[in-house]
Amino acid sequence: MYKLKETVKKALQGGADHNQLTRSFCIGVYVAFSPFPGAHTLMMIAFKYLFNLHFPTLFIATSINNPWTMIPFFSGDYIFGYWLVHTVLGWHPSWLLSFEKLFGSTSICIWSFLIGGNILGIIAALACYPVAKKIFGRIAAPIETI
């Protein structure tokens, strides 16, 4: 069991220190909440090179938004954004771009989705930071001494 645990730790770390792993995980969580469906892979690749992130950790964190969880994630983005845009900020919906104006479908406010997804992504990434730092600190500490 000990050898299996060490193998998993080494595979997860892959030469990265705990700060890089923590940043990678938190930015991956932001990408998972991001309201740009279909662009998550491009965002991962861009963020990996822009912020010198650990790609396997970034990929694992981004993968929490997958085909099975996509509807709850995007529904949460929209509901939070709708509450923020319409209730808190009180923006009048007549000037906001909607699917109804674009495609003739139901009146879903695009700005609510975009604003809600980005703000929820930032909140989730910041909330994950202390937990991820503690977890990756414990995982990386024994490996760095090897």
Secondary structure, DSSP 8 states (H G I E B T S, - for coil): -HHHHHHHHHHHHTT--HHHHHHHHHHHHHHHH-S-TT-HHHHHHHHHHHTT--HHHHHHHHTTSSTTTHHHHHHHHHHHHHIIIIIIS---TTSS-BHHHHHSS---BHHHHHHHHHHHHHHHHHHHHHHHHHHHHHHHHHHHT-
